[in-house]
Amino acid sequence: MIKIIVIGAMGRMGRLIVQTITDDPETELCGAVEILGHKDIGKDIGTLCGLGTLGLPLVDELEKVIEGADCIIDFSTPKATLENIEVAAENSTPIVIGTTGLSGRKEMKHIRAAAKKIPIFLSPNMSIGMNILFKVVQDVARFTKGRFDIDILDIHHRTKKDVPSGTALKLAEYVAISRGLDPKKNIHFMRHETDFKRDPDEIKIMASRIGDIVGEHTVFFGGKGESIEITHRASNRQNFAEGAVLAAKWLVNQKKGLYNMFDVLGLND
């Protein structure tokens, strides 16, 4: 039985992950963590998530529950995640990171340093379908180089804070690298542009935050007289939760290092 701690346990993803862990015969929830001052601290996490009493109170510090844990799943905030990584490393505990907004140079340097001590899994999107899309667009981008322009459309619910999404940025990064381009120079986010003159090597990201859409990403390849559109739609968040738990089950058997969903699914071959 793999014992897992969930950080950000009362968030939308956290609740689903708690449920997924309790439903999986191979995993056991051994801790649930939320921010200091959260109104539900001290209450039973099972009761809070509608699962019945589990005998596990929601706590406000990872240190209170990390002893005996096999893995951590973190869906919190960038600042909290970087702190949690340090605690995980000090306790030699693998950690799965689903927190968005960690793509900056300073954050990645911190994560890579910790990955020299423990196994770390980091992915902007844990959906199996989306990771297959990541793989497919690399091939399409390479085959259409010099012939097709590329745009990426990122659509999410109105309360999503980060724009563009980490998934959209990762899609853009994959297609840029597949075409031999520099992501920093060739990826552009369209916000209030008035000049739509296009550089043949640029990759544009467009975003919309509307309604309660869980997540939709489309990559457009536009050529002369033809176009290709590849879309992934998430109808609910359960696929992300199942991906996170799958990653945790895989990560506990790995050596120290930094991994992603391609490693879990064998897509690096």
SULZI-V701077 format. One record per residue. N is the residue number from 1. RES is the residue in three letters. SS is DSSP state (H for helix, E for strand, - for the rest). OMEGA is omega in whole degrees, -180 to 180 (NA if undefined). Layout:
n:N res:RES ss:SS omega:OMEGA
n:N res:RES ss:SS omega:OMEGA
This chain:
n:1 res:MET ss:- omega:-179
n:2 res:ILE ss:E omega:-178
n:3 res:LYS ss:E omega:-173
n:4 res:ILE ss:E omega:172
n:5 res:ILE ss:E omega:175
n:6 res:VAL ss:E omega:176
n:7 res:ILE ss:E omega:-171
n:8 res:GLY ss:- omega:-170
n:9 res:ALA ss:- omega:-178
n:10 res:MET ss:- omega:175
n:11 res:GLY ss:- omega:-180
n:12 res:ARG ss:H omega:179
n:13 res:MET ss:H omega:-179
n:14 res:GLY ss:H omega:180
n:15 res:ARG ss:H omega:-180
n:16 res:LEU ss:H omega:179
n:17 res:ILE ss:H omega:176
n:18 res:VAL ss:H omega:-180
n:19 res:GLN ss:H omega:-179
n:20 res:THR ss:H omega:178
n:21 res:ILE ss:H omega:-178
n:22 res:THR ss:H omega:179
n:23 res:ASP ss:H omega:-175
n:24 res:ASP ss:- omega:-178
n:25 res:PRO ss:- omega:-178
n:26 res:GLU ss:- omega:-176
n:27 res:THR ss:E omega:179
n:28 res:GLU ss:E omega:176
n:29 res:LEU ss:E omega:-179
n:30 res:CYS ss:E omega:178
n:31 res:GLY ss:E omega:178
n:32 res:ALA ss:E omega:-173
n:33 res:VAL ss:E omega:174
n:34 res:GLU ss:- omega:-177
n:35 res:ILE ss:- omega:177
n:36 res:LEU ss:- omega:179
n:37 res:GLY ss:- omega:178
n:38 res:HIS ss:- omega:-173
n:39 res:LYS ss:- omega:-176
n:40 res:ASP ss:- omega:179
n:41 res:ILE ss:- omega:180
n:42 res:GLY ss:- omega:179
n:43 res:LYS ss:- omega:-179
n:44 res:ASP ss:E omega:-177
n:45 res:ILE ss:H omega:178
n:46 res:GLY ss:H omega:178
n:47 res:THR ss:H omega:-179
n:48 res:LEU ss:H omega:-178
n:49 res:CYS ss:- omega:178
n:50 res:GLY ss:- omega:-177
n:51 res:LEU ss:- omega:-174
n:52 res:GLY ss:- omega:-177
n:53 res:THR ss:- omega:178
n:54 res:LEU ss:- omega:-179
n:55 res:GLY ss:- omega:180
n:56 res:LEU ss:- omega:178
n:57 res:PRO ss:E omega:173
n:58 res:LEU ss:- omega:-178
n:59 res:VAL ss:E omega:-177
n:60 res:ASP ss:- omega:177
n:61 res:GLU ss:- omega:178
n:62 res:LEU ss:H omega:-178
n:63 res:GLU ss:H omega:-177
n:64 res:LYS ss:H omega:-175
n:65 res:VAL ss:- omega:-171
n:66 res:ILE ss:- omega:-179
n:67 res:GLU ss:- omega:179
n:68 res:GLY ss:- omega:-180
n:69 res:ALA ss:- omega:177
n:70 res:ASP ss:- omega:-177
n:71 res:CYS ss:E omega:177
n:72 res:ILE ss:E omega:170
n:73 res:ILE ss:E omega:-174
n:74 res:ASP ss:E omega:172
n:75 res:PHE ss:- omega:-177
n:76 res:SER ss:- omega:179
n:77 res:THR ss:- omega:-179
n:78 res:PRO ss:H omega:-179
n:79 res:LYS ss:H omega:-180
n:80 res:ALA ss:H omega:-179
n:81 res:THR ss:H omega:179
n:82 res:LEU ss:H omega:176
n:83 res:GLU ss:H omega:-179
n:84 res:ASN ss:H omega:178
n:85 res:ILE ss:H omega:179
n:86 res:GLU ss:H omega:178
n:87 res:VAL ss:H omega:179
n:88 res:ALA ss:H omega:-179
n:89 res:ALA ss:H omega:179
n:90 res:GLU ss:H omega:-178
n:91 res:ASN ss:- omega:179
n:92 res:SER ss:- omega:-178
n:93 res:THR ss:- omega:177
n:94 res:PRO ss:E omega:-179
n:95 res:ILE ss:E omega:174
n:96 res:VAL ss:E omega:-177
n:97 res:ILE ss:E omega:176
n:98 res:GLY ss:- omega:180
n:99 res:THR ss:- omega:177
n:100 res:THR ss:- omega:178
n:101 res:GLY ss:- omega:-178
n:102 res:LEU ss:- omega:-174
n:103 res:SER ss:- omega:-180
n:104 res:GLY ss:- omega:-177
n:105 res:ARG ss:H omega:-178
n:106 res:LYS ss:H omega:180
n:107 res:GLU ss:H omega:-178
n:108 res:MET ss:H omega:176
n:109 res:LYS ss:H omega:179
n:110 res:HIS ss:H omega:-178
n:111 res:ILE ss:H omega:-180
n:112 res:ARG ss:H omega:178
n:113 res:ALA ss:H omega:179
n:114 res:ALA ss:H omega:-179
n:115 res:ALA ss:- omega:174
n:116 res:LYS ss:- omega:-178
n:117 res:LYS ss:- omega:-176
n:118 res:ILE ss:- omega:172
n:119 res:PRO ss:E omega:178
n:120 res:ILE ss:E omega:175
n:121 res:PHE ss:E omega:-180
n:122 res:LEU ss:E omega:178
n:123 res:SER ss:- omega:177
n:124 res:PRO ss:- omega:-178
n:125 res:ASN ss:- omega:-175
n:126 res:MET ss:- omega:176
n:127 res:SER ss:- omega:178
n:128 res:ILE ss:H omega:-180
n:129 res:GLY ss:H omega:-180
n:130 res:MET ss:H omega:180
n:131 res:ASN ss:H omega:172
n:132 res:ILE ss:H omega:176
n:133 res:LEU ss:H omega:176
n:134 res:PHE ss:H omega:-178
n:135 res:LYS ss:H omega:-176
n:136 res:VAL ss:H omega:-176
n:137 res:VAL ss:H omega:177
n:138 res:GLN ss:H omega:179
n:139 res:ASP ss:H omega:-179
n:140 res:VAL ss:H omega:179
n:141 res:ALA ss:H omega:-179
n:142 res:ARG ss:H omega:-178
n:143 res:PHE ss:H omega:-176
n:144 res:THR ss:- omega:-178
n:145 res:LYS ss:- omega:179
n:146 res:GLY ss:- omega:-177
n:147 res:ARG ss:- omega:-175
n:148 res:PHE ss:- omega:170
n:149 res:ASP ss:E omega:-180
n:150 res:ILE ss:E omega:170
n:151 res:ASP ss:E omega:177
n:152 res:ILE ss:E omega:178
n:153 res:LEU ss:E omega:-177
n:154 res:ASP ss:E omega:-179
n:155 res:ILE ss:E omega:177
n:156 res:HIS ss:E omega:179
n:157 res:HIS ss:- omega:-172
n:158 res:ARG ss:- omega:-178
n:159 res:THR ss:- omega:179
n:160 res:LYS ss:- omega:-171
n:161 res:LYS ss:- omega:-175
n:162 res:ASP ss:- omega:180
n:163 res:VAL ss:- omega:-8
n:164 res:PRO ss:- omega:-179
n:165 res:SER ss:- omega:176
n:166 res:GLY ss:H omega:179
n:167 res:THR ss:H omega:179
n:168 res:ALA ss:H omega:179
n:169 res:LEU ss:H omega:179
n:170 res:LYS ss:H omega:175
n:171 res:LEU ss:H omega:-179
n:172 res:ALA ss:H omega:179
n:173 res:GLU ss:H omega:180
n:174 res:TYR ss:H omega:-178
n:175 res:VAL ss:H omega:178
n:176 res:ALA ss:H omega:-179
n:177 res:ILE ss:H omega:179
n:178 res:SER ss:H omega:178
n:179 res:ARG ss:- omega:179
n:180 res:GLY ss:- omega:-178
n:181 res:LEU ss:- omega:177
n:182 res:ASP ss:- omega:-179
n:183 res:PRO ss:H omega:-177
n:184 res:LYS ss:H omega:-177
n:185 res:LYS ss:H omega:-170
n:186 res:ASN ss:H omega:177
n:187 res:ILE ss:E omega:-179
n:188 res:HIS ss:E omega:177
n:189 res:PHE ss:E omega:-180
n:190 res:MET ss:- omega:178
n:191 res:ARG ss:- omega:-179
n:192 res:HIS ss:- omega:-177
n:193 res:GLU ss:- omega:174
n:194 res:THR ss:- omega:178
n:195 res:ASP ss:- omega:-176
n:196 res:PHE ss:- omega:176
n:197 res:LYS ss:- omega:-169
n:198 res:ARG ss:- omega:170
n:199 res:ASP ss:- omega:-176
n:200 res:PRO ss:- omega:-179
n:201 res:ASP ss:- omega:-177
n:202 res:GLU ss:- omega:177
n:203 res:ILE ss:E omega:-175
n:204 res:LYS ss:E omega:175
n:205 res:ILE ss:E omega:175
n:206 res:MET ss:E omega:-177
n:207 res:ALA ss:E omega:174
n:208 res:SER ss:E omega:176
n:209 res:ARG ss:E omega:-170
n:210 res:ILE ss:- omega:174
n:211 res:GLY ss:- omega:-178
n:212 res:ASP ss:- omega:-179
n:213 res:ILE ss:- omega:-177
n:214 res:VAL ss:- omega:179
n:215 res:GLY ss:E omega:178
n:216 res:GLU ss:E omega:179
n:217 res:HIS ss:E omega:177
n:218 res:THR ss:E omega:174
n:219 res:VAL ss:E omega:-179
n:220 res:PHE ss:E omega:172
n:221 res:PHE ss:E omega:-176
n:222 res:GLY ss:E omega:178
n:223 res:GLY ss:- omega:179
n:224 res:LYS ss:- omega:177
n:225 res:GLY ss:- omega:179
n:226 res:GLU ss:- omega:178
n:227 res:SER ss:E omega:178
n:228 res:ILE ss:E omega:176
n:229 res:GLU ss:E omega:178
n:230 res:ILE ss:E omega:-173
n:231 res:THR ss:E omega:169
n:232 res:HIS ss:E omega:178
n:233 res:ARG ss:E omega:174
n:234 res:ALA ss:E omega:-179
n:235 res:SER ss:- omega:173
n:236 res:ASN ss:- omega:-176
n:237 res:ARG ss:- omega:-177
n:238 res:GLN ss:H omega:-179
n:239 res:ASN ss:H omega:177
n:240 res:PHE ss:H omega:180
n:241 res:ALA ss:H omega:180
n:242 res:GLU ss:H omega:177
n:243 res:GLY ss:H omega:180
n:244 res:ALA ss:H omega:180
n:245 res:VAL ss:H omega:175
n:246 res:LEU ss:H omega:179
n:247 res:ALA ss:H omega:180
n:248 res:ALA ss:H omega:-180
n:249 res:LYS ss:H omega:179
n:250 res:TRP ss:H omega:-173
n:251 res:LEU ss:H omega:-176
n:252 res:VAL ss:- omega:180
n:253 res:ASN ss:- omega:-177
n:254 res:GLN ss:- omega:174
n:255 res:LYS ss:- omega:177
n:256 res:LYS ss:- omega:-177
n:257 res:GLY ss:E omega:180
n:258 res:LEU ss:E omega:-175
n:259 res:TYR ss:E omega:174
n:260 res:ASN ss:- omega:-174
n:261 res:MET ss:H omega:175
n:262 res:PHE ss:H omega:179
n:263 res:ASP ss:H omega:-179
n:264 res:VAL ss:H omega:-175
n:265 res:LEU ss:H omega:-179
n:266 res:GLY ss:- omega:-177
n:267 res:LEU ss:- omega:179
n:268 res:ASN ss:- omega:-177
n:269 res:ASP ss:- omega:NA
